[in-house]
Amino acid sequence: MSIILFIIILAALILVHELGHFIAAKRAGVRVDEFGLGFPPRLFQKKIGETVYSINAFPIGGFVKIFGEDPNEESLRGIDSPRSLSHKKRYVQAWIISAGVVFNLLFAWLLISLGFMVGLPHSVDDTKYGARVQNPGLTITQVLPSSPAQEAGLKGGDIIVNIDSGSDSITNPGIDATQEFISTHNDINITYLRGAEAKTIALQSEEGIVDGRRAIGISMDITGILKLPIHEAFFAGLFTTSEMTYAMAIGIFDFLKNIFIGQADFQDVAGPVGIVGIVSDAGALGFIHLISLTAVISINLAIINLLPFPALDGGRLFFLLIEAIKRSPIKPEVANIANGIGFIVLIAVMVAVTFHDIAKLI
């Protein structure tokens, strides 16, 4: 079931991304040769106007073939060359190339806004909406790798309802009380809610996780459900999407910087295998958590696609910038070779991350 959910989420995000390119190209008068759901081989196709609309066998997203996206003799000098992407003004090309990223961000905004309309987990510490949060509880926001909490099976989103050790216990604990209890007890039982299911686990606190006291390796916050009317939901969704985009961009750039200085921690990175596990965890917490996770992945895809690396949208935008500076086009052969090499490197990185995901499961 987790794999199916992952495929549905991935397909939706890729389809939204490609739909952005498709609509922008059509609006700019660029010829679009094909818009496909899924990936070949084709199961069904129908040509409407100049565009082939196809349904394909592998239901993972979709694709759009834009005339002149990969420059060749036909797109540069053929009879339809004025309608090729490579012959449009550079600002038009930039909009078409970046439209997929824009659509991913708009999709995240829509999902988060819908989440606020239905009821989204939210911190009571928020100065604007905290007082309107319903049914607050002590929620685990992060579990450190290789910590007692992770080994015991605790996950982000679990709500702690009771903690005890021998005759000592706390029901509906706060953050400070929980930290104090863990620091002064060795053998601990924690009762928590995951979705609608209550579970109890036993674990031991350890020295060295947090300076100066015993800990089990979790971060916590008091969160509940925030439900907003439509107009406020869209405003809160926009603000939350902006905050998340900024925080994720900083995190991704810090990770890339650490790669160059040899300090990158691949525990913080998840490939397809790792994301399947994350989807499984979100599914166990409920549908609204899947909505939030989809928004997070959509923002991540948008940011990664903007990186100035060949084969990514950001790489194509970088080529456009070079062309604008040198006031002449980059040779198609050079661009195509660079994109081909970039694609191979991206596949190699994906394989390495997937291998790391599998290794963590063994």
N, C-alpha and C positions, 0 to 999 in steps of 0.2 A: 504493500500500500504506500509506503514512504517513497519508493521509486516512482510510482505512478504520480504521486503528488509533485515530486521533483520535476518530472517530465512536463506536467501541466504548467507549473510555475515558469520553468525555463522557456517553454513554447510561447507562453503569453508574453514574456519579457522580450524575446527575440522578435515576435510578431509586432509588438508595439514599436520597437526600434525601427524595424524595416518599414512599417507603415508611415513613420515620420519621414524617411527618405522618399517614399513613394508619393506622398501628398505634396511634399515640397517640390519634387521634380515635376510633377504634373502641373502644379500651379505656376512654375517657372517656364513652362513650355518645353521642357526637356523630354525627349522620347523615352518612354519606359517600355522595354521589350517584354518583360514578364514580371508578374507578381505571384509568388508561389506560397501556398500553405504547406509546411513541411518541406522535406528535401527529397530529390529524385531517388528512385525512378518515379515517373509520373503515373498517376492512377486515372486522372481526368484533367482535361484542359478545354478551355473555351476562349476564343479570341474575340474580344470586344474592342472595336476600333483598331488601334495599333498595338494593343497590349494583350498578351496571353495571360489568362488567369488560370492557375493550375492547382490541383490538389495532388500531393505527393505521398509516397509510401511511408517515409520516416517523419512522424508527427512531432518534430522538435523545432518549433518556431516557424520560420519562413525566410524568404529571400526576395530581393528585388534586383532585376537586371536593368541598369540605367545605361542608355546609349552614351558611349564616350567615357564611362567611368574608368575603364582601362584603355587608354588611347591606342588606336590602331589606324591603319591607312583609311579605312572606311569612315571612321568618326572624324578624322582630321581633314579629309579631302573628298569624301563621298558626297552624293547629291543631298543627303540629309544632314551633312556636317553642321549647318547652323543650329540644328536642334540637339547637338551632342553636348554633354556636360562640359567637355574640354573647351568648347567655343563660347560658353557663357562668360559674362563678366565674373571677375574673381569673387566679388561679394556674393553673387548668386551661387557660385560653386560652394563657397564657404557655408551659406545657409543650408543648401541641400545636404552637404556632408555632415553638418552639425545637427540637422533636424532629428536624427535618430536619438541623439543624446538628449535633446530638448524634450522629445516625447517620453523618454524614460523618466525624466524628472517630473514631467506633468502627470505621468501615470502614478508615480510615487505620491505626489500631492493628492491626487484623486483617491487613492487607496487609504491614505492616512486620514483624509477628510471624512471618508465613509466610515472609517473606524471610529472617529469621534462622534459621528451621528449614532452609531450602534452602541458604542461604549468601549473606550480604549483604556488599557492600564495606564495610570498616570501617577506621578509622585505628589504626595500631599504637601511637599515643600515648595511647590511652584507658587510664586507670589500671586499670579493672576487667577489660576484655576484651582489651586490646592484646596480651598474651602469648599469646593463643589464636588470633590472626589467622594464617591460612595463606597462603603464597605472596605475601609482601609485595612491592610494587614502587612506583616513583616515579610517582604519579598526578597528572595535571593536574586541579585542582579548580575552576579558574575561568580564563576567557580574557577579557582586557579588550577592549572594543569598539575597533575601528579600530587595533588593535595589530599588530605584525608576526606574532604568533602567529595571530591571527584571520585575517589576510589570507593566511597560508600554509595555513589549513585545520585547525589544531589545535582540539580541542574538549575540554570537560570530560569526564573519564572515560578519556581516552587515557593509556596507560601508557608512559612513556619507558624504553626499554631500552638506547639508545646515543646518545651525542652526540659529534660529532667536528668538527674544523676543521683541514684540512690533515693533518699527521701526528699531531696531538694528538687523543686520543679517550678517552672514559670509557664503560665497559660497566656496566650496572645501577647507575647513579649515585644518590647521595643528594641531599638538598635543598641542603645547603651547597656540595657539590662542583659541582652543576649551576649554581647561582647564580654561583659564582666563575668557572666556565668561560665562561658567557655574558658576564659582565662584562669578561673579558679577551680575547674573540674577537669579530671582526666577522661574518665569513661562517661560518654554522653549519649543519651537517646534523643532523637529529634523526630517529632511528628509533624508532617507537612502535607499540604494539599497540592496535587498536580492535576489541574483541571478539576474534576469533581471527585477524584479518587484520593482518599487519605492513606498515607503510608507512614511507617515508622522504621527508622534505621538506627543502628548503633555504630559509633565511631569514637576515636580517641583524638583529643586535641594534642598539638605538637608545638615544641619550641622551634624558633627559627623562621617561621612563616611570617610573623609580624614582630618587629623589634620590641622587646620589653615584656611580652606576654605570650601565653599559649593561644593558639588559634587553629581553625580547621580549614582555612583557605576560601572564605566566601566574602563577597561584598553584599551589603543589604541596603534596602530603602523601604520606607513605608509607602506603599502604593495601593491604589484602589481603582475603581472604574469611573472614568470621566465621560459623561454623555452630554453632548452639546446640541443646540438647535442648528439648523442647516447653515445659516449665515455665519455663526460663530465657528462652526466646524470647519468651514473652508478657510477662514482666517487662521484658526489654530493649526490647521493642516499645512498651510503655507509657511507659517513660522517654524513649525516642527521640521518640515522638509528642508528648509533653509539651514536650520541648526545642524541637522543630521548630515547634510551635504558638506557643510564646512568641516565638521568634526571628522567625517570619513576621509575627506580630501587631505586633511592634515595627517591622519593616520597612515594613509597610503603613501604620501610623500616621505614621511618619516621612515616607513618600512623600506622604500626604495633607497633612501639615503643610507640606511643601515646595511643594505646589501653591498653598496660600494665600499663601506668601511669595514665590512666583514663581521658585523654585529647583528645581522638579521635573525630573528627568532621565527622559524617556520611553524612553531606551535600556533602562531596567530593567523596562519593562512589556511584556507580550506579550498580544496578542489571539488570536483563533482561527487566523489565518494564522501568527503566530509560534509558537504552540503546536504546530501541525502540524510545523514544522521541529524543535522540541524533541523531539517524539515520534519523528521520524525518527532523530535523533541517539541517543536512548535505545534505539531498536530495533536500531541498528547495534552497540550495546554488548552487547546480549543481553536475554533475557526478564526477568531479575531487575531490570535497570535500568528496564524498563517498569513493573514492579510498584512500584518506589520512586517513579518519576515520578507514577504514579496516586495514590499516597498523598500526595505533595506537593500535587498539584492539589486533592485532596479536602480537605486542611487549608486551603488557600487559599480554596476555595469556602465553607467553614464560617466562616472569619474575615470574609470580605467580606459574607456573608449576615447577619452580626451587626451590621454597621454601622447606626447609627440613621438610615437614609435611607428615605424612602417607597418602597414596592414591594419592599423587601427585608424579610426576617424581622425584622431589627433595627429597621426602621421601625415595624413592627406592634407589636413589644415596647415601643417608645418611646411609641406611642399609648396602650398599656395603662398605662404609667407615668403619663402625663398624666391619664388617666381616674381612676387611683387617687388622685392628688393632688387633683384637683378634685371627686372623689366623684360624678361623673356621666359618662355616655358621651359621646364625641365624636359629633357629628352624622354620620350615614352619608354624607351628601352631601359633607361636608368631607373625610372619610377617603378616599372613593372618588376625589374630585378630586385629592387629594394623591398617592395611589398612582398615578393616571393620569399626572400630571406627572412623578413620580419614574421611572415606566417609560420615558417619552419621553426623559428626561435620560440614563438608563442606556443606552438604545439609541444616543443621540447619542455618548456616551462610547465605546461599543463600536465604532461606525463610525469615530470618530477614531483609536482605537488600531489598528484594522484597516488604516486608510489609512497609518498610521505603519509598521506591519509590512510593507506592500507597498512603501513607499518605501525601506525598508532593503534590500529584495531587488533593487531596480532599480540 
